[in-house]
Amino acid sequence: MSMITASAWVPRGAAAPFPTKYDVDETELARISRLAKLQLDDAEEDLDGARNGHHSPQGSGKSSGEDNEDDEDIPMTLSDKYAGPRIHTPKIPSCALICSLRDADDDLKEYDLDNYDSDAGPKDGETMAMFGNARSLAYHQSNAEDPYITMQENEDDDDEREDLQVLASDNMVIAAKVEDEVAHLEIYVYEDEVDNLYVHHDIMLPAIPLCVEWLDLPVGKGPSDNAAKGNFVAVGTFDPDIELWDLDTIDSMYPNAILGQGGEEAKPQAGDGKRKKKRKKSKKANDDYHVDAVLSLGANRQHRNLLASSSADKTVKLWDLTTQKCAKSYSHHTDKVCSIAWHPKEATVLLSGSYDRTLVAADLRATDSTVPRWGVESDVETVAWDPHDTNYFYVTTESGMIHYHDMRSAPASAESSKPVWTLQAHGESVSSFDINPAIPGFLATGSTDKEAKLWNVRPTGPSMVVSRNLGVGKVFTTKFAPDSEVAFRLAVGGSKGNIQIWDTSTNAAVRNAFAHRVGPVSGEVKERLVGVDEDSSDSEDEGGVEPAAEGGEGEAGWESMEDD
């Protein structure tokens, strides 16, 4: 099984031209040793619990009621987005695994490894080591002086450095991916001028990723500087911790920072240098860290040190990236909080949507005041402010609806909500939604019905421009590029595990609807859809449109609403 669950663009010029290799110095070695020790302690604790019969294997339904109930509820309430076979990252080894380890021990007994070092010593003239006669070995200060090394290191380094170069005209695209039960981030480079998309590097993750958010603040890089720029990504997964990774460093072993209980336990303690006793992980919501899956992340672009997160534990948390601690926790909802969005101008106002079928626009400075609340007909999927008129916001729901609300007309109760307009955008859940930051009224939606649709919102209301099946399966992410030079590029990913970059300006219906933003063209324009070559061959499995076969109007798999 392979799927892309979330994606994000990196603006042009934000990535370092030449990424650095992961360097393990003494400080970094001490940090990753603490993280590895925590993982080992968790594994040993879970194994001891399994051996003593205190816990049953995950998913068996025999563990503690509260923990098991929450675990089983997540895949059902995350809509159809994760409707396939659930992938577990077991915290407790299964009985089958324990039995197989015992069988392996029995098989090794015949080799008598316990007495391996008790063999007779070397005879006269023999040595114990492979290179026992070390005095006869030649030693050179550098490989350049060794006559047997004909290919110098700098030649390979120069080639690799060139392969990893990111140009100022390139965009990075971050994709959260699950492939063959392995969770990781794939970092793509998109070269618009040559229609090329390729995987630059990847980052292994401990659990299934659910959301990603790009950050321009360097985190975990020593003393903070408000003017410093970075290229980082925050990742929310089925685990309650939030991981922060440096995108300009390749082959990293561990994240630069962890927000949550895992990050606190990994920090060195003042005083005698010993770590505090490990606290047992709890499922009870608290003010310091999440205790369930992280479903949404939002970086505050005006206060770069602030990151908001929402979770299946029904809370929204505000993190200070300079201290890597939770500054405040909010409990405005009675069910899982699936989507959040910062107001584009009012830096302290956060919009949140929940499976309790309500939306809240809260000023996070006023923790005790009553917050305005709106209601919708089904579970919320995504929320977003209109960047071109910040008095309004959009909401998409599990029933395929889009609601457009005026923040200034807050209802007396959630049940009495009156949107400016509503739209039945899809027959199934609107699992992804985005607003073009450069072109007013240009919307994109994606659904579990495998369709990606483009919309034109006019003063009279919304109208569909084009509907496409891009061959990505159930659509889980649709994101417009952030730069004006590539404003019409849309990244689309879904249940087949591949991502496509769609140049929507090459579609005739889009050119007609947004003619004032598209330059004049002469002759026939072939529609551009750019994907990774090795992934495009997999798009036949669910009846999607093969990228190579997609061209002008009238192709199978898409529908346009072009005006006469």
PyMOL commands that set and color helices and strands:
alter all, ss='L'
color gray80, all
select helices_A, chain A and resi 26-51+65-77+79-82+95-111+113-118+134-136+143-145+153-163+192-194+261-266+414-416+484-486+504-506+508-513+533-536+547-549
alter helices_A, ss='H'
color red, helices_A
select strands_A, chain A and resi 2-10+20-21+171-179+182-191+196-204+209-215+232-237+242-246+249-250+257-259+294-299+306-311+316-320+325-330+337-342+349-354+358-363+373-375+380-385+392-397+401-406+421-424+430-435+442-447+452-458+461-468+475-480+489-494+499-503+528-531+558-560
alter strands_A, ss='S'
color yellow, strands_A
deselect
rebuild
show_as cartoon
